[in-house]
Amino acid sequence: MAKPAATPVEIDVKHAYQWIFYAARSATKVVEELFDLSVPDSEVAHLSLYIGAAVERKKEALPPVGFGPSSCAGAGSAPHKCLKFV
């Protein structure tokens, strides 16, 4: 059976979100084996959009985490104990 022609969405997703597309393709391999079916790349591209949207929502929900200096008072304070989350 011939492979269907790539859709514009598929081409765009493969180019713009390459790592998400290949992660989605890896996930669909499990589904393909479990249910003995084939998931076309056009469907993987649409799944990639959902995964990409979830990743972006997760990024917006988490505040940036970093380390900054803190005042260390007292004798015997180790330098690595003088950092705190900011």
C-alpha positions in Angstrom: 0.0 0.0 0.0 1.3 3.4 -0.9 2.1 5.9 1.8 -0.3 8.9 1.7 1.1 12.3 0.7 2.2 14.5 3.5 -0.2 17.2 4.6 0.8 20.8 5.1 0.2 20.4 8.9 2.4 17.3 9.0 5.2 19.1 7.2 5.0 22.2 9.4 4.9 20.1 12.6 7.8 17.9 11.6 9.9 21.0 10.9 8.9 23.3 13.7 8.4 20.8 16.5 10.8 18.0 15.5 11.5 16.6 19.0 7.8 16.6 19.9 6.9 14.8 16.7 9.5 12.1 17.3 8.3 11.7 20.9 4.7 11.3 19.7 5.9 8.9 17.0 7.6 6.8 19.7 4.4 6.8 21.8 2.3 5.7 18.9 4.6 2.7 18.3 3.3 1.3 21.6 -0.3 1.8 20.5 0.4 0.3 17.1 1.8 -2.9 18.6 -0.9 -3.1 21.3 -3.8 -2.8 18.9 -2.1 -4.1 15.8 -2.8 -1.1 13.7 -0.8 1.7 11.9 -0.9 5.3 12.9 0.0 7.6 9.9 2.3 10.5 10.3 -0.5 13.0 9.7 -2.2 11.7 12.8 1.1 11.8 14.7 1.4 15.4 13.7 -2.0 16.3 15.1 -1.1 14.4 18.3 2.2 16.4 18.4 0.2 19.7 18.5 -1.7 18.5 21.6 1.5 17.5 23.3 3.2 20.7 22.3 0.3 22.8 23.7 0.5 20.8 27.0 4.3 21.5 27.2 3.7 25.2 26.7 1.0 25.3 29.4 3.3 23.6 31.8 6.1 26.1 31.1 3.7 29.0 31.8 2.5 27.4 35.1 5.9 27.0 36.6 7.8 30.0 38.0 11.5 30.1 37.1 13.7 28.4 39.7 17.1 29.6 40.5 19.6 29.9 43.2 20.7 33.2 44.8 23.0 34.2 47.6 21.6 34.3 51.1 23.1 35.9 54.1 25.1 33.3 56.1 25.7 34.3 59.6 27.7 32.4 62.2 30.9 30.5 62.4 31.2 27.3 60.6 28.7 28.1 57.8 29.6 26.2 54.7 29.6 28.2 51.5 27.3 25.6 49.8 24.7 26.1 52.6 24.5 29.8 51.8 22.4 29.4 48.7 18.6 29.4 48.7 15.9 29.2 46.2 14.8 32.5 44.7 
